[in-house]
Amino acid sequence: MSERSRVLIAIGGGIAAYKVCEVVSTLFKAGVEVRGILTEQAQQFITPLTIATLSRHPAYTDQDFWQPSHTRPLHIELGEWADLIVLAPLTANTLGKLAHGLADNLLTNTILASACPVLLAPAMNTEMWEQVSVQRNWRQLLQDQRYHSLEPEAGLLACDRVGKGRMAEPSDIITAVHSLLFTQGKRDLQGKHLLISAGGTREHLDPVRFIGNPSSGKMGVALAQAAVHRGATVTLVHAPLTTPLPKNCRTVPVTTAAQMQAAMLDSCTDADWIVMAAAVADVKPAHTAPEKLPKQDLPSHLPLEPIPDIIAQLAQ
């Protein structure tokens, strides 16, 4: 990422707009230059002053679009300024406009006048999201390689229903922003399948005691998320993690080294690259008790046996 990357936050009219404040603040603290556009509907939920205060730059609205004080058309200036546009929350209305090349406000005009990558974070009611027309617009828009997606999540919605439609969390949006700034939105891994391992395996002495390590899995998860943003199909085989799972990739949870080996061997046949980022145990207890051992029955010496080398197995 360049020293002063430029991100334009385009805010649509939905209750999830309040989450964008955290995105703007966090990016600013990370040294990113941030500017904002709010639709008329977005201003029903947050104000331009809020975004301007958090970003240390003016926040633009449709009212600014028609001011004669600009030396150049505002949508052209903003479109050329941005290294990345983040559209969050993306409403069904704006999705439909972009899918059909329509531009009737500052936000849509700016996106059509830009050539940079665009990160989409939809948010809407479940029934709205699942409408045939909305899904058709979504698929159509994503056919354009400059658009990158963070699909809505399942959870409690503003309508008091539980279902898919929640905007991606600010932390996920921020992770995607940094990844897209680094790769400049290039999909140079399109058509490639990456098999990645992550996390620290556990080898049990009994159902509650184990030999393990404090690996968080952050490295493998970060590699998986970066590969997804670069267009790859990713399978992540992971031992227990202390970090959230990446988005838009296949995940296979395991616990022991033997389980990881089996999962990796099962998934490696069509993998173009294999990345071993997991912290795999080298030894395991020679015997595993089927029930929790009483304290007085714990062995004074723990016989161990080696664990087969997963990389050697994959290389065969």
Steps between C-alpha positions, in 0.01 A plus 500: 500500500635842412585751775185701443248279329173671411168336582161644410222375728164505318219468754154378405171542684474223757523462877837327451640840404590555866759221473684696232611752763730236651640419155579866430659555841713185485625569148591857593700376799680256267620789286247466219360819347121465515220699344128429508188526287155469655181449306191694600368185670829439684463839668188370675731271703831689536606854418769633265649675804564164665693366201684830451608506864626140495677531164634857538367567150172638366218250453307552178128479425277556199479865602875533434454331162323806361717774650668719234807559718680185381764558232429149367188284522499359852424141396795502258734646760401249769503207259854579388617573856408163650728196509204299628128563546314328784123490452346426838225439563403406146121518471279313253426832331864593438582142402233514230632830369861383476404167344331689215747787468263763639624815672261750657691626806855586607574150627402309185651762269831483686517121481427500127759775448772305681731219392619378841387183682167519681427302818130421546345432842125442455248535782127445478206292623528126426199496270643795306841334468350172379275656235572356156549848354745604774704181463503549123631855545762374747632232265499742208697764689762251619571400140692828485846416636541835674224416749594300811244370745444446870171312504251580775508289813223321687377641830241722665380766257345840565159350419541269805535196277797265494642430156756595238528870435730652763782709360848355551660606826733802494801278576429291190457810285828644629685174431363496146596865447863442595515188283353676196728801545800267509397301191345803323197279443688269265362148462828341401404175675173460307446134415757377755418273795704555817504248784609667824543367854475710815481479877665278760417129519415328828600145599288371785615312808135464599180683393597819692883503502716540195841591365467816294647837418376862518476556124219746423465407133518866397765439234304228320175694524665815361652303212162344422318834503765666282480214249120532484528872428743418219242272339611157621282214612623418850466199727611571857566196718526637851568377850346703787536875435487814711421721201180520289474282191557665161209578270408335171717191531444134588603417855572154644532488882731240655663445838783248475792467262353176365173676421689784331701255294185318385325827411803634313544178304130499417513857363841507332418319177371810319710759688738714298693610809521375856595736783581341837450776757375274780701424813483121491611294800812285458402243762190368669423288808559134427165420659179705524264423787132476398391680819645778712781361714470564874782716631652212692512288182698749294826340384826623650658451158316559174595260220496679164507389142586699186238642267542438126623798299197645317714685246684179412167323453369777274818496293458135402 
